[in-house]
Amino acid sequence: MRFGALLLALAGCVTVPPQVGDSAPVIKDERQEEAYQKVLARYSGRDEIFKGFDTILFATATLQTDAFREARLQRQALFKVLPPERVRESLAQEISAATGTHELFLGVYVYDYHYDDFDRPNSIWNVELVTPAGTVRPLSVERVGRADMEMRAYYPYTGVFWVGYRLRFPALFANGALVIPANAEWVLLRLASTLGKAEMRMQTR
């Protein structure tokens, strides 16, 4: 009985889903790899939902700041041997396309695919971006797809059974005030439903 209880307790301590398949791609230069991981960690937040010893959801989100976009595109250039001007062009295009919005990448692992419906109008999840200035709902939630090696190269916290989403929130409130004030140091992505609540806090600079 004691041994069984110990196993249950240990199972309850697991805070990441089991890794299946190959590891995510990495840069051969350890310093470059470490530098990217630091930037990724700075602008990412994670949380999970459990019901007793059962996993409901694991989630990690990354705020697409200019600094993170540049780091991600430079990483892409290292993998694909792209010239520096290609990085500059891609960065300018991404920043231009995101004008008027705040974009986040969301990776989720949901134990039951019926609840992996973040992009649907009648989703069970209430998705909100919380900042020091207030709370807003997304303008759009786009399902990127199941995690593959391409996705995991830039978001290695995703795994084989994870799904990626692109979330866009307004940059301004209805009254014209900034959703993320210039002096804000953090934002929080909240996923809430009858299954539970996950809150991912990320740095903004």
PASEBA-1860 file (N, C-alpha, C; in nm, 3 decimals):
! residues 205
1> MRFGALLL> 0.082/-0.120/0.000/0.000/0.000/0.000/0.086/0.126/0.000 ~ 0.191/0.124/0.085/0.277/0.242/0.091/0.346/0.265/-0.043 ~ 0.391/0.155/-0.107/0.460/0.169/-0.235/0.365/0.225/-0.341 ~ 0.240/0.176/-0.339/0.142/0.226/-0.435/0.114/0.373/-0.414 ~ 0.104/0.414/-0.289/0.079/0.555/-0.258/0.195/0.642/-0.305 ~ 0.317/0.588/-0.290/0.435/0.663/-0.334/0.433/0.682/-0.484 ~ 0.396/0.579/-0.557/0.390/0.591/-0.703/0.288/0.696/-0.745 ~ 0.174/0.697/-0.676/0.073/0.797/-0.708/0.123/0.937/-0.679
9> ALAGCVTV> 0.193/0.952/-0.568/0.247/1.084/-0.531/0.348/1.131/-0.634 ~ 0.434/1.039/-0.677/0.534/1.075/-0.777/0.468/1.112/-0.909 ~ 0.364/1.038/-0.944/0.293/1.069/-1.068/0.234/1.209/-1.063 ~ 0.188/1.249/-0.944/0.131/1.381/-0.930/0.233/1.491/-0.939 ~ 0.362/1.457/-0.927/0.468/1.557/-0.933/0.512/1.586/-1.075 ~ 0.469/1.504/-1.171/0.510/1.523/-1.310/0.443/1.649/-1.363 ~ 0.522/1.745/-1.413/0.466/1.871/-1.460/0.489/1.893/-1.608 ~ 0.535/1.794/-1.681/0.548/1.802/-1.826/0.500/1.670/-1.884
17> PPQVGDSA> 0.440/1.673/-2.006/0.397/1.548/-2.066/0.517/1.464/-2.106 ~ 0.501/1.332/-2.115/0.613/1.247/-2.153/0.665/1.281/-2.292 ~ 0.796/1.284/-2.308/0.856/1.311/-2.437/0.852/1.185/-2.522 ~ 0.800/1.198/-2.642/0.790/1.085/-2.734/0.859/1.124/-2.864 ~ 0.935/1.032/-2.922/1.001/1.060/-3.048/1.133/1.131/-3.031 ~ 1.183/1.185/-3.142/1.313/1.251/-3.143/1.309/1.384/-3.068 ~ 1.427/1.426/-3.021/1.439/1.556/-2.955/1.426/1.667/-3.058 ~ 1.395/1.787/-3.010/1.383/1.902/-3.098/1.519/1.937/-3.158
25> PVIKDERQ> 1.522/1.991/-3.280/1.649/2.030/-3.343/1.721/2.136/-3.261 ~ 1.854/2.132/-3.261/1.935/2.230/-3.190/2.046/2.281/-3.281 ~ 2.096/2.400/-3.249/2.211/2.456/-3.320/2.338/2.389/-3.268 ~ 2.430/2.358/-3.357/2.552/2.289/-3.316/2.639/2.374/-3.225 ~ 2.641/2.504/-3.250/2.718/2.594/-3.165/2.646/2.610/-3.031 ~ 2.705/2.561/-2.924/2.639/2.560/-2.793/2.608/2.701/-2.743 ~ 2.695/2.797/-2.771/2.671/2.933/-2.725/2.551/2.994/-2.796 ~ 2.540/2.969/-2.926/2.425/3.020/-3.000/2.296/2.953/-2.954
33> EEAYQKVL> 2.304/2.824/-2.926/2.187/2.751/-2.878/2.143/2.804/-2.741 ~ 2.238/2.824/-2.653/2.208/2.875/-2.519/2.150/3.016/-2.526 ~ 2.203/3.098/-2.615/2.155/3.235/-2.628/2.008/3.237/-2.672 ~ 1.974/3.150/-2.766/1.835/3.144/-2.811/1.743/3.095/-2.700 ~ 1.786/2.993/-2.629/1.702/2.939/-2.522/1.675/3.044/-2.415 ~ 1.772/3.131/-2.389/1.753/3.237/-2.291/1.649/3.338/-2.338 ~ 1.655/3.375/-2.466/1.557/3.469/-2.520/1.418/3.405/-2.519 ~ 1.411/3.279/-2.559/1.283/3.208/-2.558/1.223/3.203/-2.418
41> ARYSGRDE> 1.305/3.170/-2.320/1.257/3.161/-2.181/1.210/3.298/-2.131 ~ 1.279/3.403/-2.172/1.246/3.538/-2.125/1.105/3.580/-2.166 ~ 1.067/3.544/-2.287/0.938/3.589/-2.339/0.831/3.480/-2.339 ~ 0.855/3.373/-2.264/0.760/3.262/-2.258/0.711/3.239/-2.115 ~ 0.593/3.181/-2.104/0.537/3.143/-1.975/0.463/3.012/-1.991 ~ 0.454/2.935/-1.883/0.389/2.804/-1.891/0.300/2.780/-1.769 ~ 0.204/2.692/-1.789/0.117/2.652/-1.679/0.051/2.520/-1.717 ~ -0.016/2.458/-1.622/-0.082/2.331/-1.649/-0.210/2.322/-1.566
49> IFKGFDTI> -0.297/2.232/-1.608/-0.422/2.206/-1.536/-0.428/2.057/-1.504 ~ -0.452/2.026/-1.378/-0.467/1.888/-1.334/-0.603/1.871/-1.267 ~ -0.655/1.750/-1.273/-0.773/1.713/-1.196/-0.735/1.589/-1.117 ~ -0.703/1.609/-0.990/-0.647/1.499/-0.912/-0.511/1.464/-0.967 ~ -0.493/1.338/-1.006/-0.367/1.294/-1.065/-0.374/1.292/-1.217 ~ -0.486/1.337/-1.273/-0.503/1.333/-1.418/-0.462/1.466/-1.482 ~ -0.393/1.457/-1.593/-0.353/1.575/-1.669/-0.469/1.621/-1.756 ~ -0.501/1.749/-1.748/-0.602/1.807/-1.835/-0.535/1.882/-1.949
57> LFATATLQ> -0.435/1.964/-1.914/-0.372/2.050/-2.015/-0.232/2.092/-1.970 ~ -0.141/2.096/-2.065/-0.012/2.164/-2.050/-0.011/2.275/-2.155 ~ 0.035/2.393/-2.119/0.038/2.504/-2.214/0.159/2.592/-2.191 ~ 0.216/2.639/-2.300/0.325/2.736/-2.295/0.300/2.839/-2.404 ~ 0.320/2.965/-2.373/0.298/3.073/-2.469/0.423/3.159/-2.480 ~ 0.445/3.214/-2.597/0.559/3.302/-2.622/0.511/3.432/-2.683 ~ 0.543/3.543/-2.618/0.508/3.675/-2.669/0.603/3.711/-2.783 ~ 0.545/3.748/-2.897/0.627/3.777/-3.015/0.675/3.923/-3.012
65> TDAFREAR> 0.768/3.950/-2.925/0.830/4.083/-2.920/0.925/4.097/-3.039 ~ 0.967/4.220/-3.067/1.063/4.241/-3.176/1.192/4.164/-3.148 ~ 1.235/4.164/-3.022/1.359/4.095/-2.985/1.347/3.945/-3.007 ~ 1.230/3.888/-2.973/1.214/3.744/-2.995/1.203/3.712/-3.143 ~ 1.129/3.793/-3.217/1.118/3.769/-3.362/1.257/3.765/-3.425 ~ 1.341/3.861/-3.388/1.475/3.866/-3.445/1.555/3.741/-3.408 ~ 1.547/3.699/-3.282/1.619/3.579/-3.239/1.568/3.455/-3.313 ~ 1.437/3.445/-3.331/1.380/3.329/-3.401/1.422/3.327/-3.548
73> LQRQALFK> 1.421/3.443/-3.612/1.458/3.450/-3.753/1.608/3.426/-3.772 ~ 1.689/3.471/-3.678/1.832/3.442/-3.684/1.857/3.293/-3.666 ~ 1.779/3.229/-3.581/1.790/3.084/-3.562/1.750/3.012/-3.692 ~ 1.644/3.059/-3.754/1.603/3.001/-3.882/1.714/3.015/-3.986 ~ 1.780/3.130/-3.987/1.889/3.152/-4.083/2.005/3.056/-4.059 ~ 2.032/3.024/-3.932/2.139/2.929/-3.901/2.102/2.789/-3.948 ~ 1.979/2.750/-3.926/1.935/2.617/-3.971/1.936/2.606/-4.123 ~ 1.888/2.710/-4.191/1.865/2.703/-4.335/1.972/2.775/-4.418
81> VLPPERVR> 2.075/2.825/-4.350/2.187/2.893/-4.416/2.135/3.008/-4.503 ~ 2.065/3.100/-4.440/2.010/3.216/-4.510/2.099/3.337/-4.488 ~ 2.107/3.428/-4.585/2.192/3.547/-4.571/2.132/3.647/-4.473 ~ 2.214/3.734/-4.414/2.166/3.834/-4.317/2.054/3.922/-4.372 ~ 2.063/3.959/-4.500/1.960/4.045/-4.556/1.822/3.978/-4.557 ~ 1.822/3.846/-4.567/1.696/3.771/-4.562/1.634/3.784/-4.423 ~ 1.717/3.782/-4.320/1.667/3.799/-4.184/1.607/3.938/-4.167 ~ 1.677/4.039/-4.216/1.629/4.176/-4.203/1.496/4.195/-4.276
89> ESLAQEIS> 1.486/4.138/-4.396/1.363/4.149/-4.474/1.246/4.079/-4.403 ~ 1.271/3.959/-4.355/1.166/3.882/-4.287/1.121/3.951/-4.160 ~ 1.216/4.009/-4.085/1.183/4.079/-3.962/1.096/4.200/-3.991 ~ 1.133/4.277/-4.093/1.054/4.395/-4.130/0.914/4.355/-4.174 ~ 0.903/4.245/-4.248/0.772/4.198/-4.294/0.685/4.154/-4.177 ~ 0.744/4.081/-4.082/0.667/4.034/-3.967/0.618/4.150/-3.882 ~ 0.707/4.246/-3.856/0.670/4.360/-3.773/0.560/4.442/-3.841 ~ 0.571/4.458/-3.973/0.470/4.532/-4.048/0.336/4.461/-4.044
97> AATGTHEL> 0.339/4.329/-4.062/0.215/4.250/-4.063/0.146/4.250/-3.927 ~ 0.224/4.268/-3.821/0.169/4.264/-3.685/0.127/4.402/-3.635 ~ 0.137/4.505/-3.719/0.102/4.640/-3.677/-0.042/4.645/-3.624 ~ -0.058/4.706/-3.509/-0.191/4.719/-3.449/-0.233/4.600/-3.365 ~ -0.144/4.503/-3.350/-0.178/4.384/-3.271/-0.061/4.341/-3.183 ~ -0.092/4.256/-3.087/0.010/4.185/-3.009/-0.010/4.037/-3.041 ~ 0.097/3.973/-3.085/0.088/3.834/-3.129/0.157/3.741/-3.030 ~ 0.096/3.627/-3.006/0.156/3.524/-2.921/0.149/3.390/-2.992
105> FLGVYVYD> 0.249/3.307/-2.968/0.242/3.167/-3.009/0.201/3.088/-2.886 ~ 0.104/3.000/-2.903/0.057/2.915/-2.794/0.074/2.769/-2.832 ~ 0.145/2.695/-2.749/0.158/2.551/-2.767/0.080/2.481/-2.657 ~ -0.007/2.385/-2.694/-0.089/2.317/-2.594/-0.087/2.166/-2.614 ~ -0.094/2.098/-2.502/-0.113/1.953/-2.500/-0.239/1.929/-2.418 ~ -0.343/1.877/-2.481/-0.470/1.852/-2.415/-0.497/1.703/-2.414 ~ -0.533/1.650/-2.300/-0.547/1.505/-2.287/-0.661/1.450/-2.371 ~ -0.763/1.532/-2.400/-0.878/1.490/-2.479/-0.894/1.587/-2.595
113> YHYDDFDR> -0.885/1.537/-2.718/-0.887/1.625/-2.834/-1.017/1.705/-2.846 ~ -1.123/1.659/-2.783/-1.248/1.734/-2.788/-1.233/1.873/-2.726 ~ -1.139/1.888/-2.635/-1.119/2.015/-2.567/-1.009/2.100/-2.631 ~ -0.952/2.050/-2.739/-0.851/2.125/-2.814/-0.924/2.204/-2.923 ~ -1.000/2.303/-2.881/-1.088/2.376/-2.974/-1.071/2.527/-2.961 ~ -0.951/2.571/-2.933/-0.925/2.712/-2.905/-0.962/2.804/-3.021 ~ -0.957/2.753/-3.144/-0.982/2.835/-3.262/-1.129/2.836/-3.305 ~ -1.215/2.769/-3.232/-1.356/2.759/-3.272/-1.441/2.866/-3.202
121> PNSIWNVE> -1.540/2.919/-3.273/-1.624/3.025/-3.215/-1.694/2.982/-3.086 ~ -1.729/2.854/-3.076/-1.798/2.804/-2.957/-1.704/2.728/-2.865 ~ -1.576/2.764/-2.865/-1.476/2.697/-2.781/-1.517/2.699/-2.634 ~ -1.481/2.594/-2.563/-1.510/2.592/-2.418/-1.417/2.686/-2.343 ~ -1.310/2.732/-2.409/-1.209/2.813/-2.342/-1.236/2.962/-2.359 ~ -1.222/3.036/-2.250/-1.221/3.181/-2.255/-1.075/3.223/-2.256 ~ -1.032/3.284/-2.366/-0.892/3.322/-2.384/-0.881/3.473/-2.366 ~ -0.789/3.517/-2.278/-0.773/3.659/-2.252/-0.625/3.694/-2.234
129> LVTPAGTV> -0.590/3.815/-2.275/-0.458/3.870/-2.247/-0.475/3.973/-2.136 ~ -0.405/3.950/-2.027/-0.414/4.038/-1.910/-0.285/4.118/-1.901 ~ -0.297/4.250/-1.885/-0.181/4.338/-1.873/-0.204/4.431/-1.754 ~ -0.103/4.510/-1.716/-0.123/4.605/-1.607/-0.234/4.707/-1.636 ~ -0.269/4.722/-1.765/-0.370/4.821/-1.803/-0.510/4.764/-1.814 ~ -0.523/4.631/-1.819/-0.655/4.573/-1.834/-0.652/4.437/-1.903 ~ -0.768/4.398/-1.957/-0.784/4.266/-2.017/-0.851/4.278/-2.154 ~ -0.802/4.200/-2.251/-0.862/4.199/-2.384/-0.876/4.055/-2.433
137> RPLSVERV> -0.972/4.036/-2.522/-0.991/3.907/-2.586/-0.923/3.909/-2.723 ~ -0.892/3.793/-2.779/-0.819/3.789/-2.906/-0.901/3.836/-3.025 ~ -0.832/3.900/-3.118/-0.893/3.935/-3.246/-0.906/3.810/-3.333 ~ -0.808/3.721/-3.319/-0.810/3.597/-3.397/-0.730/3.489/-3.325 ~ -0.773/3.365/-3.344/-0.701/3.248/-3.295/-0.687/3.153/-3.413 ~ -0.565/3.134/-3.457/-0.538/3.053/-3.576/-0.465/2.925/-3.537 ~ -0.520/2.814/-3.577/-0.456/2.685/-3.550/-0.342/2.665/-3.650 ~ -0.220/2.662/-3.601/-0.103/2.641/-3.687/-0.092/2.494/-3.726
145> GRADMEMR> -0.124/2.405/-3.632/-0.121/2.262/-3.660/-0.046/2.185/-3.554 ~ -0.038/2.054/-3.575/0.034/1.969/-3.480/0.183/1.997/-3.487 ~ 0.247/1.983/-3.372/0.390/2.011/-3.364/0.468/1.913/-3.452 ~ 0.559/1.967/-3.532/0.651/1.887/-3.610/0.791/1.940/-3.584 ~ 0.891/1.888/-3.653/1.028/1.931/-3.627/1.050/2.078/-3.661 ~ 0.979/2.129/-3.760/0.991/2.271/-3.794/0.943/2.358/-3.679 ~ 0.827/2.326/-3.624/0.775/2.403/-3.511/0.864/2.387/-3.388 ~ 0.907/2.265/-3.362/0.984/2.238/-3.241/1.124/2.298/-3.248
153> AYYPYTGV> 1.173/2.329/-3.367/1.304/2.393/-3.380/1.304/2.531/-3.315 ~ 1.188/2.598/-3.316/1.177/2.733/-3.262/1.101/2.738/-3.129 ~ 1.016/2.636/-3.108/0.940/2.626/-2.983/0.961/2.485/-2.928 ~ 1.081/2.457/-2.877/1.115/2.321/-2.834/1.036/2.269/-2.715 ~ 0.958/2.355/-2.652/0.873/2.307/-2.542/0.754/2.227/-2.595 ~ 0.727/2.235/-2.726/0.620/2.154/-2.783/0.672/2.012/-2.807 ~ 0.579/1.918/-2.808/0.615/1.778/-2.830/0.528/1.717/-2.937 ~ 0.542/1.587/-2.956/0.473/1.517/-3.064/0.321/1.537/-3.058
161> FWVGYRLR> 0.264/1.538/-2.940/0.118/1.546/-2.928/0.068/1.688/-2.901 ~ 0.155/1.786/-2.915/0.116/1.925/-2.893/0.056/1.985/-3.021 ~ -0.017/2.094/-3.004/-0.074/2.169/-3.115/-0.036/2.316/-3.097 ~ -0.001/2.381/-3.207/0.037/2.521/-3.202/-0.074/2.613/-3.250 ~ -0.085/2.729/-3.187/-0.183/2.830/-3.225/-0.114/2.966/-3.235 ~ -0.168/3.050/-3.324/-0.122/3.188/-3.334/-0.236/3.278/-3.285 ~ -0.210/3.355/-3.181/-0.311/3.442/-3.122/-0.276/3.587/-3.148 ~ -0.375/3.665/-3.189/-0.354/3.808/-3.209/-0.454/3.887/-3.124
169> FPALFANG> -0.399/3.980/-3.047/-0.480/4.065/-2.960/-0.466/4.210/-3.005 ~ -0.565/4.294/-2.978/-0.555/4.435/-3.016/-0.445/4.506/-2.938 ~ -0.382/4.603/-3.003/-0.279/4.682/-2.937/-0.338/4.799/-2.859 ~ -0.464/4.833/-2.891/-0.531/4.945/-2.826/-0.665/4.902/-2.768 ~ -0.702/4.961/-2.654/-0.836/4.945/-2.600/-0.933/5.030/-2.684 ~ -1.061/5.013/-2.661/-1.162/5.089/-2.735/-1.145/5.239/-2.716 ~ -1.091/5.281/-2.601/-1.072/5.424/-2.574/-0.941/5.478/-2.628 ~ -0.864/5.394/-2.698/-0.739/5.438/-2.758/-0.617/5.418/-2.672
177> ALVIPANA> -0.634/5.373/-2.548/-0.520/5.350/-2.458/-0.446/5.223/-2.499 ~ -0.316/5.222/-2.470/-0.233/5.106/-2.503/-0.270/4.986/-2.417 ~ -0.288/4.871/-2.480/-0.314/4.748/-2.406/-0.192/4.710/-2.323 ~ -0.075/4.720/-2.384/0.051/4.698/-2.311/0.121/4.833/-2.298 ~ 0.111/4.898/-2.183/0.175/5.028/-2.164/0.326/5.022/-2.188 ~ 0.384/5.135/-2.222/0.527/5.139/-2.253/0.613/5.094/-2.136 ~ 0.565/5.116/-2.014/0.644/5.079/-1.896/0.606/4.942/-1.840 ~ 0.519/4.868/-1.909/0.476/4.736/-1.860/0.592/4.638/-1.866
185> EWVLLRLA> 0.605/4.556/-1.765/0.712/4.457/-1.760/0.662/4.315/-1.783 ~ 0.530/4.296/-1.783/0.476/4.161/-1.798/0.339/4.164/-1.864 ~ 0.302/4.050/-1.922/0.165/4.025/-1.965/0.132/3.882/-1.923 ~ 0.004/3.849/-1.922/-0.038/3.716/-1.879/-0.144/3.665/-1.976 ~ -0.123/3.545/-2.028/-0.224/3.481/-2.112/-0.304/3.385/-2.026 ~ -0.436/3.404/-2.026/-0.523/3.321/-1.942/-0.612/3.232/-2.030 ~ -0.614/3.104/-1.997/-0.704/3.007/-2.060/-0.794/2.954/-1.949 ~ -0.924/2.976/-1.959/-1.014/2.934/-1.852/-1.137/2.864/-1.908
193> STLGKAEM> -1.178/2.757/-1.841/-1.297/2.683/-1.879/-1.347/2.606/-1.758 ~ -1.451/2.525/-1.778/-1.502/2.441/-1.670/-1.400/2.335/-1.630 ~ -1.298/2.313/-1.713/-1.194/2.215/-1.683/-1.087/2.271/-1.591 ~ -1.080/2.405/-1.582/-0.978/2.467/-1.498/-0.924/2.593/-1.563 ~ -0.819/2.647/-1.503/-0.760/2.773/-1.549/-0.609/2.761/-1.556 ~ -0.552/2.810/-1.667/-0.407/2.817/-1.683/-0.369/2.961/-1.711 ~ -0.264/3.009/-1.644/-0.218/3.147/-1.663/-0.068/3.147/-1.690 ~ -0.031/3.203/-1.802/0.109/3.205/-1.844/0.160/3.349/-1.842
201> RMQTR> 0.253/3.377/-1.753/0.307/3.512/-1.736/0.436/3.524/-1.816 ~ 0.447/3.631/-1.896/0.563/3.653/-1.982/0.618/3.793/-1.962 ~ 0.748/3.807/-1.975/0.811/3.939/-1.972/0.788/4.008/-2.106 ~ 0.786/4.140/-2.103/0.764/4.216/-2.226/0.890/4.279/-2.280 ~ 0.996/4.279/-2.199/1.120/4.342/-2.244/1.239/4.283/-2.170
END
